[in-house]
Amino acid sequence: MPIYEYHCAQCGKDFEFMQKFSDPPRMVCPDCGGELKKLISQCTFHLKGTGWYATDYAHKNSPSGTSQKSHQKQETKTEKKKKATSKPESA
């Protein structure tokens, strides 16, 4: 459930309430009975797990061409294996 912040216009206190999305907004201050105004606040969250840009995709599309370099390295390893396993031609 999200946490919503409210500010009382009469006493000046700020409140946080856990509410469902479907719950109506609070209108009355629990301390003084004044009018509450819903605040727009910054929410914080942390992305965890695989698949997020910072952990998995940062190097794949980098402009420095790191994906090309790794592809070239892979080709040279394959070429070396082919040369090592191929039979020399007899003349």
Secondary structure, DSSP 8 states (H G I E B T S, - for coil): --EEEEEETTT--EEEEE--TTS----B-TTT--BEEE----------SSS-IIIIITTTT-TT-HHHHHHHHHHHHHHHHHHHHS-----
